[in-house]
Each structure stands twice: as C-alpha cells, then as structure tokens.
Amino acid sequence: MSSRSQYRLQLLAGAAMTLSLVAASPSFAQATTVSVAGAAASEVVAGGSVAADDGAETADSPVSLEEVVVTATKRETSLQKTPVAISVVGEAAVEARHVDSLLDLGDGSIPSLRIATFEARQSALTIGIRGIVPFDANQTARDQGNGVYIDGVYLGRQQGLNAALFDIQRIEVLRGPQGTLFGRNTEGGALSIVTKGPTGEFGGRMLVGVGNYASYTGELHLNLPEYANFSVKLDALKQHQDPTTRNPLERQAGWNQYDRTGGRLSVRWKPTDAFTADVSIDHARDENTPFYSQLLNYNPLGKTVRTVAEMQVSPVLPAGYIAPLPALVEVHTDRQKVAEIGVPQQPSVDITQGVSANLSYVVSPALELRSITAAREVATHQWDNSGGAHRVAFSPNGKFSRYSLSDLSQDQFSQEFQAIGSLSQVEYVVGAYYFKEHAEESAATPSTNQWNADGTAYTILNPIAPNAGWIHGYRALQRASKADAESWAVFGQFTYTPAAFDRFHLTAGGRYTHDDRNGTLYIVQNKPANFTFKFKEGRFDPMVTLSFDAADGINLYVRYATGYRAGGANDRSQTFSAFGSEEVKSYEIGSKMDLLDRRLRLNLAAFATDRSGTQTDFDNVDTNPLSPTFNLHTEETRNAPGTSKIRGFEAELTTRPVEGVTLGLSYAYTKVDVPPTPNPFLGNTLTQVNTVFTPENAASAFVDFEAPVDFMDAIFRAHLDANYADAQYSFQSESVKTDSSFIMNGSIALDELTLPNGSQGTLRLWSRNLLNEEHVYRRSAANAGVLGDYGNFNPPRTFGMELTVNF
C-alpha cells in the first residue's frame, strides 16, 4: 500500500475510532433515549434514510436520524429492530450519488459490498459480499454466491444485472448467509432492490439531464388516478454515454460506452382493504462496450528481446527470449483516452424482461398470506474486443486482437408462497419456493487484426471468412452448451420474546432445499460433442439469532447461520467437468447503539465464516499466435480441499450533530484464506489461490448538508462522499494485485424549487469520481513471460446537470 493510500485510510479509520470512543463513554450514553432492539443494521450511505411507516418510530426532532424500513425478514420492519446486518441505499442516496445502475455502487460506498465487471464487460456483473465473490459465474451451469432480487424475485444470471434501475425506493444489502429466508446462492448475503409501486393518485416526475462524454438521461414516472380499484404506474427511461476511450477505427464503437432504454407497467388491484394484487411487466435493453484493456508494462521478467529480423527468420521463441514490441503498440500506466490501434467492435446487447404478480391477503391482524409469481428472460449478445495488441505477443504476419463473442439466452420461472403472522409471544414466517431455469450459450473467439511482416502496420481481417469471421454464420464456435436447473424449498423462521423477560429475542429457523441440475456441452472447438453432467442434492440450512436489549440504546446480538452455492459444471472446460456445492457456516456477534436522542447511530459487527468446498477456477488463454488452439480459453473448476477461513469486522456510524448536517463513516476489514488447491493446468500441483475483489481494508465516508433558501422558496442540498479500498486480487490463481482506490463523488442541488409553470422540481449538478482518480481495478500477469501485464482502469470523472419536474 502506498503512503498516500495509508494516509487516506488512516484518516477515515481514525475519525471512526474517535467518534466510536466518544459514543461509548458513560457520560455520552447517559444522554441517550430509548432505542429499538436489533442487530447490526444501519443506513451507511448518504441520504439513505427511508421514513418508517405503519407504526414504526419516527424522528423526535429535526436533528434525529430517521428510522428505515426494510423487508429482510419478509415483513416490513424498522431496520434497527431487525436482527440481520443490513445496509440500505435509499432513494435520496441514489439521487445524490447519481447511481444509474448497480455498477455505480462498485465505488465502495458500502465497504462490505463489492461490485465489478466480469472480465472487462459491463454486460455482466460480479457481486461480492463479505469475502464471498465468484470469479466466473458467467456461464450456463453455475451460480453466484450472493443473490440479487428485485421486488422479491431472484435473478438467476450475472448477465443483465447492469441494466438501468427503475424508480428505486431503496436497495437493501443483507450481509452474511441468508440461507433460511432467501435460500440457495446467498452464502455471502443478498442484494434486494425494492421499487416504487402505484400510488393511485395522479402525479409523477420527469427528469432530463446532460453531461460530459455526450451523455444524456431522460426519465418519466407517471401515476394515474385509481379507477374501479385499479391503480396504474408507468416508468420509462433512457441513459446514454459516449466512449471514454475512443477507437481510432472509423465507424467502430469505443470503450466504456452505453445506451440503455427501458420501460415498466405496474398495475395494482385492491378490491378490499385486505387484498392487494401487484402485477408488473418490464423490458430493458442495454447496449454497452467493455472497459479498455491496456498494456501496463513490457517484458517485466527481463528476458532477452529478439529483433524483428530474427522473428522473420524463425517466429518460434527460444527459452529466455521474448518477442519485440511493435512500434505501434504503446505501454500506458495511465488511463488511455484513445486506443493506439483500431479494432472492429460493436456494442454488446443485453435484453432483460419479465412479468411478476405479487399477491397479498390479510386474513387477520395476526396473519398475512402472500404469493410471488414471476417469469423472466435474459438474452445477451456479447461483442468484446477490448484487448487489441495488448494480450498477444507479436509474430510476423501474425493475427491479434481476440474478439470474445457470446450469445446467451436464459429463461426462468419462480413461485413463492409465504405465511407471515404472530401467535402470542411468537412472530413467524413460513413458506415454500420453486425455481426452474433453462440457459443456452455459444461462444467464439476469432482474431480481427493481422500484422504485416515487421509490425509497422496492420490490416483488418475478413469478418465473413468461413470459420474465422465474427459475423453470425461465419464463426468457428469454441463451445456451445445448455443447462437446466430445478429447485424447490420449504422454510420457516420464528422469533420468540418471553413475556417475563422481553429484553430477550430468540430467532430460529431453517430451510430444506432440493436442487436438480443437468446439462450438455454439445460443441467443443467447432466440432460436435456430447459431454453431459448431472447434479442433485438436498440439504438443510439452519439459523439461530439471540438478541438482547442490554440497556436503553445499547443492543447486542449473536447469530449463527449457514448457506451454500449449488454445484454445477464449467462450460469453458473441454469436457463440461462438474464440481460440487460449496457451504458456509457463519458466526457473528455485534452491537447497535442509537444515542443522543437518535442523533448518532453506531453499529459494530464481527464475523467468522468457514467455507468448505470452495469453488475455485483455474483458467488459461492460449495467446501464442502460432498455436493451433490460438485464442482458446480453457477453464477448470475444482472444489478446494479443507476449509477456507473468512474473518471480518464492520463498523458503521451515522450522526446528525446539528440540523441540516448528516455525517457517516463505514469501515470493513475482511481477511480470506483459501487452502492450496490442485491446479489441473500444473499436473494437479497444490496451488495457492485467492479471492477476487475483496480488499482487506475498505472505508467510506459522506457528508450531507441542507439549508433553506428563503428568497427562492427552495432547499439547498449538498453531498460529498469518499470511498477507499486496499489493493486486491482480480484473478483467483494469480498473485498480482490491482491498485488501491480512493473515489470521491459529489452533488449540489436546489430542491423543492418552484418552476415557471408553478410545479416544483429539483436542479442538480453532479460528479462521479470528482478528483478524476485513476486506478487499475483488474490486472493480470498471465502474459508477463511473453508480453507484459495488462489491466483495466476505472471510469474517468463524469459530471452533468439534471432537472427534475414533479407534477
């Protein structure tokens, strides 16, 4: 870690430690009022407050922190009363931070949550929570380790997760295994997106915005008046950004550009006070390109460089030699604005769509029945030409620039039933769940460019060359597979509060899940194949939590929970090799404090997670242009022997010292040790492996300010946040790390502004990566012996202006 990075981290950690010690002092605690009971749960990002309703406590004064409503236990509860570690990104935070998609949360605003691209592609996201981060779940027959949900519906694939977000009410990040209420593939936690439903009253808002890189945004959210017990809401949006790294090849897409469109229709039928039916249908299209893969160094191992003339005589490299670097190829240790070599590239296209029906029937004040039915589809057409000449060694007249092409389609159906009620001193949730999925994918990796004899020029290859082109119908398919998955589960969770000692709350639950998965790899290296696999397993995941109201405003809890990620097969292997499930057991202890008339909230949590059967990926890309398997990407997955140890600590502090000012600090320490695992590419030699995108230290801080502007009859709002993360691994089987990062975002706004037409609105100026900080977020040294390290930089500074009109 550099001295500058250490200083930034020390600033954040030191401020958090100081405030924690002050809050823990006896004189400080005596000044507090009664706090609600619960576990480590906090609003940890700016503007994250969501006002409680339905009887939840509200702030006592303008300087009190608002209560936050969450649905982590399948019922609406106050966040501070919920015995689960939760972070919440509220509607105000989404606006203040200019969060357009889930990837925008990858800056580390929630230190325990890590979001990154798969490879360099925006078309699929890697979600990590508390050190559970899959390296490559971007396939037909394997799953993520953390569940992503939208309005209670599980999203089965990484593809399509970066689609534009529709009218968000809040995003809940549940930290720690959620195997009881959320089920399979939530061993690290769950990310739950909650959207706004119809109100039944005419109104809404329009948003228009412009920014640098020719970006523009448009949104419409319209509520129609209730008619015959039906309420209707329409959402539509458009987001566009030109590339941040330009492609010199004429009429070809650059890198880090996107064009997103989407629409949703929501209908609520409420014939009686006891029954509600919410039906929605949505469709989104995301056209995007990957981040540019830059050459970060050349010949880092100090080998002898062959001359071009020697390469022309014999392109085969003797031991200890490295190919020369063509004059056109550049090494950059800063973010490139323009690529030095042009390549063919068109945007990837991700299409996501679905329909869902959420039914609720309140049988009595003590019992509510729910049903969640959903069908969803994802189609991804991937065009990734991000490497250019930065991932292939030079060879006279050799081909280069690997175009990674993939067509994936997935459809899923899910059904969940829930009964939520109470009996005397017991609150309960019981239910049943069913999930069925089908996925297919084909992939090809042709080269698009070719050097001349001495590397002083290049040509673009024929896109319709038989078995060598990149247009559909002319590709040599590297692989093609299909897979089916079926899962069902029954679950229950019960919370008991003894009447004689109501400071104790005991929660216990469990879930039995049965998984059945099979698939076929039917094309390998452009030849028919018939490799099959089957996976079937049934398991039970228990959970026990004990929370104790130790004193007014001081609450303690301990929690034991389990979870797992289902087994499957790796379709990048040559034989569709199967692997087993991985399982976690988590032990957690924490405290929560609401102090100074709820002007300060401090939550602490420490956890120990033991993971068995860790799914570990070993991959190899053939970058030798003389090889018959040039460009072939082979990957094998093995379950690591022994137990992986994950240890961590989290601290979250939010305070409102005076009216109009809110401050927040968050910190996460995560240490992961994975036992050495047999590497199939090294004769099953035991190899040390790592967990990707998991910084050992991560911290975040924010400040929000608001004040009335009397002469304009408006409110001035300002927001600033800073997010730090240590250097981290980005490949499981490589020891090289990325850079550390320090990202700041900010915005200023005039809110509740009276516009010329008499309506109210908001005028906002925003910037992401305010200081235009540069860091490599993904780095590989796999080609260090033949060329050099390559990596991808974070996005540059973006800024813009938005006008929101309410009506």
N, C-alpha and C positions, 0 to 999 in steps of 0.2 A: 504494500500500500504506500503511495507517495505521501510526503509530509503534508502536502496540501489537503489530500483526502483525509489523513488522520486528523488534521485540524478541524475540518468541517464536521467530521463525526464527533470529535470531542466537544465541539460547540453544542451540537444537538443533544448528545448524551449528558453533558454537564448541566445544561438547562433543565432537562428532565429530572436529573438526580436532585438538583437544588429544590425544585418545586415539590418533588416527592418527599424530601426530608421535612420541608416546611409543613406539608399537608399532614404528615404523620405525627407531628408534635402534639403533646397533650393539650396545650392551650388552644391550638388550632382546631382539634377535634371537638373540644367543648363548645365551640361556637357553632356547631352544625345542628341541623334539624334532622328529623326522622327521614331515613332513606328506605326505599323499597328493597326487598331481598332479591338475590340472584347471583349470577356468576359473572365472570369477566366478560363484559359486553360494553361497547362504547361506540359513540359516534366519533370517528377518528379523522374525518376529513372535513374540510371547510364547508360550512353550510349544510352539514349532514343531518341537521335536526329535522325531524318529521313530527309535527304536533300529534300528541296522542288523542284518541277519541274513545267513544264508548266507555266512558267512566275512568279512563286512565288519568293519572295525575298530570296536572299542567303546571307550568312555571308559576311561582308565587309572586314574582316581581319581574320588572323588565331586565334585571341582571341575572335571573335564574336561567339555568340551562333547561331547554325543553325536554320533555320525555320523547321517546322514539318508539314507534310501533313496529313490531316485527312479526313474522309468521314462521319462525324457526321450529316451533312445536306444533305446527299445523293449526294453530289458533292465533288470533290477534292478541298479543300480549305486549306489555311495556318491555322494552329492551332490557331495562335494568332489573326486571323481575324474572328474566329468562335464564335458566341455568345452562347456557351454552355460550361459548366465546364467539362473539359476533362483532363485526364491523359493518357500518352502514354508510353508504354513499347516498345522500338524499338528493332531492330534486334541485335544491339550491346549489349543492356542490357540483352537480352535473353541469349546471349553467355557468357557475363561477370559474370552473376549471376548463370549460369548453370541451367536455367529453362527448365526442360524436359516436365512438364505438368502443368496444371493450379494450382494444389495443391502447387506447388513450390512458387506461389505468395501468399500463405497463411501466409508467414512470416511477412507481413505488409509493404512491400515496397511502396505500395500506401495506406496511412493510412485510407482513407475512404472506401477502398475495403477490405472485409473480406471473406476469403475462408477457409472452414473447411470441414472435412469429415461428412457425415450423419452417426449418431451413430459413430462407430469407423472405418467405412468401406471406403476404397479407391475407391470402385466401384461406389459411388455416392457422389457428392459434394454439399455443401450448399454455395450459393453465396449471399453475403450481401453488400449493398451499402447504405451509409448514414442512417443507422439505420433501413433499410428495410431488414429483414432477416427471411426467413421462418424457422420454427422449423422442420416441417416434410412435405416436398412436394414430398417425395419419394414414390408416390402412383399413381394409375391409373387415378384418377379423380380429381386431384388438380394440381395447378401450382406454379411455383416460383414467387417471387416478382420482380426479376431482369432478364431481357432477356439476353441470351447468343446466339451470332450469329457467324457464320463462313462464310466469303465472302458473307454477306448479307442474309444468310439463318438462320432462327430461329431454335434453338434446343429445342424441346418440353419437354424433360425429364432431371432430375438430373442424372439419370443413364448414364454412359458412358462419362461423362464430363471430367474424368481424363485420357482419352486416350492420347497417345503421340501426341505432336504437330508437324504437318508437316511444314517444311520450312517457318517459320513465318517471315513476313515483319514487322508487328507491331501488338500490342494489344491496342485497344482504350477502355478506361473506361470512359463512359459518366455518369456524376454524376448528380442526380436529375431526376425527371419524364421525360420520353421520349414518352409520350402517343401520340404525334402528328405524328411523323415520324416513330416510331418503334412500337407503338401500345400497346396492352394488355400485362400485366405482366412485365411492365417496370416502375413500380411506384417508385422504388429506383434508377433506372438507367439501363444501358445496358453495356454489355461487348462484344465488337466486335473484332473478330480475323480476320486479313487480311493476306492471304498467298501470296507467290510469284507465278506469272504465268509464262508461257513460254516466252522466250526471242527471239526465232527464230535464235539464234546464238549458235554454238556448244560450250559447256562448262559446268561447274558444279563444284561439290566438293564432296570429300569423307571424312568421319570422322570416326576415330576409337578411342576408349577410354577405360581405365580400372580404377578401383577404389577399395576402401575397401568394405567389405561385398560382395566380389567376384563379384562386379558389372562390367559390360561391356556395351559398346554402339557402334553401327555401323550405319552410315547413308550414303546414296547415293542420290545425287540430280543431275540429268542429263538433260541438254537442248540439243535437237537435232536441226540441221540446218533447216531453213524454206524450205519447198518444196511445190510447187504449192499452195502457200498462206496458207499452214498449218504449224503450229509450235507445237512441242510436248515436254512435260516435264515429267520426271519420278522421283518419290520420293519413297524411301524405307528406313525403319529404324528398328532398334532393340534396346531395352533397357532392362537390366536385373539387379536385385539386390537380393541377398540372404536375409533371415530374419535378422532383428536387435534384435529380441527376439526369442530365439531358443525354440523349442518344444521338450521336453525330450522323447516323444513317438516316437518310431522308425518308419521311413518312412512316417512321417506326416509333413505337412507344418508348418512352424513357423509363426511369426507375422511381419508385415510390410515388406513383400517381394513383388516383382512384376516381371513380364516378359511381355513386350509389343512388339508387332510387328505391322507393318502397311505398306501400300503401296497406292500410288495415281498416276493416269494417268491423265494428263491435256493436252487438245488439244485446240489450238487457230486457228480459221479460220478467215482470214482478206482479203477477196477478193477485197475490196476497202478501201481507207483511211477512208471512212465514216462508214463502218460496221465492227463490231467485234463480233465474237461468241466464248465464252469460255465454253468448256464442260469439266467436270471433273468427275471421278469416284474414290471412295476411299473405303478402307476396313481396319479396325484395330481390333486387338484382344489384350485384356489386362487381364492377369491372375494375381491376386493380393490377398493379405490377409489383414485382418484388423489390426489396432494397438491393442496391448495387453491391456486388462482391468485389472488393478492392484487393490488390496485391500489396501487402503490408511490408514485406521485405523480400530480398532475393538472396539465395544461397546462404541461409543463416548457419549452415553447418560448415561453411568454409571449404567446400570441395573445389577441385581444380576445374576451371571453366574451359570447356572445349571451344575452339573457334568455329565460326560458320563454315569455313573451308573444310575443316576436319569433319564436321557433321555432314557435309555434302558427299564426302568420300565414304563415310560409314555413319549412319544415324544411330547405330547401337552404341550406347554409352558404356565404356569400361568402368569397372569398380572404382569409386573415388572421384568420378567426374560428374559434372553437371552440364546440361545444355546451356548455350548462351541465351541471354535475354535479348529478344529482338529490339531494335531501336525504337519501334513504335509502342512498345509496352513500357508503362511507367509504374514506378513504386510510389505510393502515396501513404503518408502517415497521418494525413488529414482528410476530411470528408471531400470527395470529389464532387464538383458541380457539373462537370461534363466528362463523359467517358472518352478515353483516348482512341478507342476502337468501336466502330459501329457494328451492331449486330441486328439481325431480324428479331423483332419482338412485337407481339400484340398483347393486349391486356388479358389476364385470366378473367373468367366469368363465373361467378358464383350465384346460383339461384336458390333461394330458400322460400318455402311456402308451406302453409299448413292451415288447419281448421281445428278448433277446440270448442268444447262445451263444458262449462263448469256449472254444476247444479248444486243448490243448497236448499235444504228443507229443515227448518227449525221445528222439531217435534214438540219441544217444550223448552222452558228456560234452562233445563239441565241436559238437553240432548239436541245435537245438530247432525244431520246426515248430509254427506257430500259425495259427489261423483265428478271425476275429471276424466274426460274422454278426449283424445287427440290423435290426429293423423298428420304427419309431417313428411316433407320431402326435401332433399338436398341434391343439387346437380352442380358439379364443379368441372370446369374445363380449364385446365392449368396450362399456361404458357410461361415458362420461367427460363429466361436466357440471361441470367444475372452475372455469370462468371466471365464471359469474354475469353481473353487470353490469360486470365489470372489464376486458372486452375488446371492448366495443361502445359506441359513443357514443350518448347519449340522443337520442331523437326522439319527439315526442308520439304516443302510442298505438303506438309502435314495439315491435317484437319484440326480445328479447335472450336471453342465456344459450344459447350454442351447445352442443348435446348431440352430442358426437362418438361415433358408433355404428359398430361394425365387427364383422363376422363373418368370421373366417379359419379355414380348415382346411388342414392340411398333413400329408402322409404321406411317409415316406422309407424307403428300403431301402439298406443298405450291406453290403459284403463286403470283407474284407481278409485276405490271406494273407501270412505272414511266415516267413522262414527266418533264424534267428539262430544264429551259430556262430563258430568260430575255426579258423584254419589257421596253424600256426607262429607268426609274429610279427604275424599279421593277425586282427583281430576284424571281423565283418561283420554287416550286416542287409540283406537283400534282400526285396522283396515286390511285391505287386500290390494295387490298390484299385479298387473300383467303388462308385458312388453314384448313386442315382436318386431324384428328388423331384417331387412334384406339390403345388401350392398354389393355393388359390382364396380370393378375398376380395370382399366387398361392403361399401359404406360409405354412411352418410347423416349429415347434419348439420342436423337441424331445430332451431328455437328452441323453448324450453319456457315462456318467460315473456313477458308483454306489459305495457308501461307504460300508465298512464292518461294523460290529456291533459297534466297538469302534472308528472308524475314523482313524485307523492306517494304513489302506491300502484301495485300490480301484480297481475295475475291469472296463473293457471297455464293454459296453453293445453290444447286437447283432444288427448290422446295418441293418439286414433284418428281424427283428422281425415285424410281421404284425401289422400295425397301431401304431408302436412305433419306427420303424427304420428310418434311414436317407437316404437310397438309394431310388431312384425313384421307385415307385410301392409299397413301404412299408411304406410310410409316412401317418401320420394322419394329413390331411390338416386343419390348423387352419382357413384359409379363402381362398376364390378364388373369383375374381371379374373381370369384363370387363367394359370398358367405351369408349364412342365415343364423340369426340368434333368436332364442325364445327364452323368456324368463318370467317366473311368477313368484309371488311372495305373499306372506301374511305377517302382520306385525302388530305390536301393541306397546303402549307406554303409559305408565301410571305414576302419578305423583301423590304421595300421602303426607298430609300435615296433621299431626296428632293434636286433638283439641286441647289436651292438657299442657302441651308444650309446643305452641305454634311458632316458635323460633326455628324449629327443625322442619326441613322439607326433604323427603326421600323420594327420588325418582328412579324407577327401574323399568326396563323394557327389553324387548328382543324382537328379532326378525328372522324368520326362516325363508331362505331364498333357494330356488332351484333354477339352475342355468343349463341350457342345452344349445350347443353351437356346432355348426359344421360348415365346411366349405371345400372349394375345389380350385386349385391353381391349374388352369387349362391351357395357358401359353407360357413357354419359357424360351427366351432368346429367339423369338419369332417362329417357334416350332410348336406343334400341338403337344400337350402334356396332360397328365391325369393324376395329379398329386392331391390327395384328399386328407382331411383331418376331421376328428370329432372330439368335442369336449363336453362333458356332462358332469355336473357337480351340484350337490345340495349342502347347505351349511346354515348355521345359526349364529347370529351376531347379537350378543347381549350388551347392555349399557346400564350402569348404575351411577347415580349422582346424589351426593348428600350436600345440601346447602344449609348454612347456619347463620342466622342473624345475630352476630356476636354482640353488637351494640347498635345504638341508633347511628345509622350512617356507615357502619362497618359490617360487611357481609363476607363470609368465607364459603368456599366450596371445594369439594374433591370430586373427581369424575374418572370413571373407568369406561372405556368404550372400545369396540372393535370395528373393523371394516375390512373390505377386500376389493381387489380388482380382478375381474374374471380372467381366466386363461383364454388362449386363442392360438393363432398361428401367424407367422410373419410372411407376408406375401412378397417380400423382397428377397427371401431365400430362394434357392433353386429347387427346393422340394416341399415348400409350404410347411416348414418344420414347426411343430406345435410346442407350446410351453404351458406350464400350469399357472394357477392363480397365485397372486401374492396377498398376504394377510398382514394386518397391523393390529397391535394391541397398544392402547394409549392410556397413560396415567397422567392426570392433570390435577394441579392444585392452584388455587387462585384467590384473590380478594378483590372486593369492589368497595369504593368509597365515594359517596356523594356528600360533599362538605360545604360549609359556609352558605347555608340556605340554598343549596344546589347551585352554587356559583362555580364549584370546582368538582370535577369528576376524575377519579384516578382508578384505573383498573390494572391489575397485575396478574400474570399467569405464567406458570412454569409447567413444562410438559416433558414426558419421556415416552417415545414411541419406539416399539420394537417391531421390525418388519421382517417377515420370513418369506422366502421365495421371491426375492426382489427381481422383477423382470428387467433384465439387462441386455442392451442392444450392442452388438459389435457390427460395424459396417465397413465396407471397403468399396471405393470407386476406382475403377481402372482408368488411370489418366495417361497411360502410355499410348501415344498415337500409333505405334507400330503393333500393338497387341490386337489379336482377333476379337477380343472382348472389350475393346476400347469403349469407354463411356458406361460400361455395365456397372450398375450399383447393386451390390450384394450385401445382404444384412441377415444376421442370425440373432435370435433372442434366446437367452439362457436364464433360468432361474438361479440366482446366486445362492450358493450353499451358506448355511449358517444364518445369522441374524444381523440385519442392518440396524444400527443404532441411530436414532434421531433425538437430539436433545435441544430444548429451546426455552427461551424466556421472552415474554412480551410485556410491554408497558405502554399504556395509552392514557394520556392526560388531556382533558379539555377544561378550560376555565373562561369565565366571563368576569374579569376583575371590575369593570365598570360598564355602565350601559353603553351599548354600541360597539364594544370590542370583544371579540372571541379569539382565544388563542388555543392552539393544540400542538401536542408533541406525541409522537409514537416511535417506538423502538422495538426491533425484533432481533434476537440472537438465535441462529439456527446452525446446529452442528450435525453433519451427517457423516456416518462411517459405514461404508458398504464393504463386506468381506471380499477378498480377491475371488474372481470368478473365472472359470475355464474359458479361454478365448479360442473359438473354433478356427480362427484365421492364423493362430500360432500353435497349432497342434494341441489345443486344449490346455495350454500353459496357463497357470493361475495368473491373472492379470488384475492389477488394481484398477477399479472403476470409480466413477464419480457421479454425483447427482447434479444435473444441469440446472442452470438459472436459480441457484439457491445461494445468495450471499450470506456469509457468516454473520455480518452486521449490516443492518438496514435501518434507516431512520427517516422520519418525515416530520415536518413542522408547518403550521399555517397560521395566518392571522387574517381575521375578517373585521372590517370596520364599516359602520354605517352611521349616518347622521342626517337629520332633516335639512333640506334646502328650502327655507321658507319662501323666499321670493319666487321660486319656481313651483312651489307646492309639490315637491318631489323628495325622494330619498337618495342620498349619495351612498353608494356601496363600493368598497374596495376589497380586493382579495389578493393574497400573496402566499404561495406555498413553496417549500424547498424539500427535495427528496434525495436521499443519499443511499448508495448501495456499494458494498465491497466488490472487488473483482470476483468473478465466479466462473465456473466451468460451463461450456456450451456444448460439449460432446462427452458422452459417458466414458469412452475409452481413451480420451486424450488428457494429458496433464496440463496443457496450456490453458490459461485463463483469459477472460476478457478484461477490459479496463474497469476501474471503479467509475461510478457515475454520480453526478450532482446536478439535478434538473430543477429549475425554478419555473413556475407558471404564475401568471397574474392577470387580473382584470379590474377595470373600474366601470361603474355603471350609474346612470341616473334611472332610478326605478320609480314606479307609480307616477310617471311623468304624464301630464295632461297634454294630449296631442291636438293639433288644429281642428280635427273633426270631433273633438270632445271626448274621445275614448282615452283610456290610459295605456301606457306602454313602457318599454324599457329600452334605453340606448346603451349599448355595452361595447367597450373596447377591450380586446383580449389578446393575450400572447401565450403561446406554449413554447417551452424551452427559451425562456426570456433572455438568458445570457448567451444563447447560441452555443451551448456547451457541446463538445464533441467527445464521444467515447465509442469504442468498438464493443458492441453488445453480443457479438457472435464471432468466434475466432477459431480457426482450425490450423494445426501444424501438420496435417496428414501429408502435405506435399513438400514439407521442408527439405527432404532429401533430393527432390527433383526440380523444385522451382522456388518455393517460399511459402510463408504463411499468407492466408487470405482471411478477410473478415468483412463484416458489415457494420457501418456506423449508424448511430441513432438518427432520427429525423432532425433537420436543422430547425432554427427558430421559425415559427409561423405566427402570424398576427392578423388581426382583422377587426371589423366593426359589424355589429348586428343591431337590428331594430326589431323589437317585438311589439306587436299591437294586440291588445286584448279587446275582445268585443263580447 
